[in-house]
Amino acid sequence: MIFGYVAAIAASSITTELVKGKSLEEALRLTDSDITIALGGLPENKLHCSALGATALKNAIENYYKMLFKNQTKVDQGDEFAMKE
């Protein structure tokens, strides 16, 4: 069951649609404005809802990277990484 304002739910839903098939780097470039435009606009008093989707997505990707790199160490050559044992 989902609770919340219709605009917030719509913004979160369209966020997932907009980033499907994109790399994490591409997904990080998603803006509040992109979400608002994809929704066909939002009333002025609901514009903050578009930020919820973009902010949550960026936080999730940042957390993923933190966890990923926490379990890796740099290899001597290049930017390759090796998993910690």
C-alpha positions as CSV (number, residue, x, y, z in Angstrom):
1,M,0.0,0.0,0.0
2,I,1.3,3.5,-0.9
3,F,0.6,6.5,1.2
4,G,1.3,10.1,0.2
5,Y,0.2,13.0,-2.0
6,V,-0.7,12.1,-5.5
7,A,1.9,14.5,-6.9
8,A,4.7,12.9,-4.8
9,I,3.6,9.4,-5.9
10,A,3.4,10.5,-9.5
11,A,6.9,12.1,-9.3
12,S,8.4,9.0,-7.8
13,S,6.8,6.8,-10.4
14,I,7.9,8.9,-13.4
15,T,11.4,9.1,-11.9
16,T,11.7,5.3,-12.2
17,E,10.4,5.4,-15.8
18,L,12.8,8.2,-16.8
19,V,15.9,6.3,-15.6
20,K,15.0,2.8,-16.8
21,G,17.8,1.5,-19.1
22,K,20.2,4.4,-18.1
23,S,23.6,4.1,-16.5
24,L,24.0,5.3,-13.0
25,E,25.9,8.3,-14.3
26,E,23.1,9.2,-16.6
27,A,20.5,8.7,-13.8
28,L,22.5,11.1,-11.6
29,R,21.9,13.9,-14.2
30,L,18.1,13.7,-13.8
31,T,16.8,17.0,-12.5
32,D,13.6,18.2,-10.8
33,S,12.8,20.0,-14.0
34,D,13.0,16.8,-16.0
35,I,10.5,15.2,-13.7
36,T,8.1,18.1,-13.8
37,I,8.3,18.3,-17.6
38,A,7.7,14.5,-17.9
39,L,4.6,14.9,-15.7
40,G,3.2,17.6,-18.0
41,G,3.8,20.2,-15.3
42,L,2.8,20.6,-11.6
43,P,1.0,23.3,-9.8
44,E,3.3,25.8,-8.2
45,N,2.5,24.5,-4.7
46,K,3.4,21.0,-5.7
47,L,6.8,21.6,-7.5
48,H,8.6,20.4,-4.4
49,C,7.3,16.9,-5.1
50,S,9.4,16.6,-8.2
51,A,12.5,17.1,-6.0
52,L,11.5,14.1,-3.9
53,G,12.1,11.7,-6.8
54,A,15.4,13.2,-8.0
55,T,16.7,13.5,-4.4
56,A,15.8,10.0,-3.4
57,L,17.3,8.6,-6.6
58,K,20.6,10.5,-6.1
59,N,20.7,9.5,-2.4
60,A,20.2,5.8,-3.4
61,I,23.0,5.9,-6.1
62,E,25.4,7.7,-3.7
63,N,24.7,5.1,-1.0
64,Y,25.3,2.3,-3.6
65,Y,28.7,3.8,-4.5
66,K,29.6,4.2,-0.9
67,M,28.8,0.6,-0.1
68,L,30.5,-0.6,-3.3
69,F,33.8,1.3,-2.7
70,K,33.8,0.4,0.9
71,N,34.3,-3.2,-0.1
72,Q,37.0,-2.5,-2.7
73,T,40.6,-1.5,-2.7
74,K,42.6,0.2,-5.5
75,V,44.9,-1.9,-7.6
76,D,48.4,-0.5,-8.4
77,Q,47.6,0.1,-12.1
78,G,44.9,2.2,-13.5
79,D,41.5,2.7,-12.0
80,E,40.7,-0.9,-11.6
81,F,39.5,-2.2,-8.3
82,A,39.8,-5.5,-6.5
83,M,37.4,-6.9,-3.9
84,K,38.7,-7.1,-0.4
85,E,39.0,-10.6,1.0
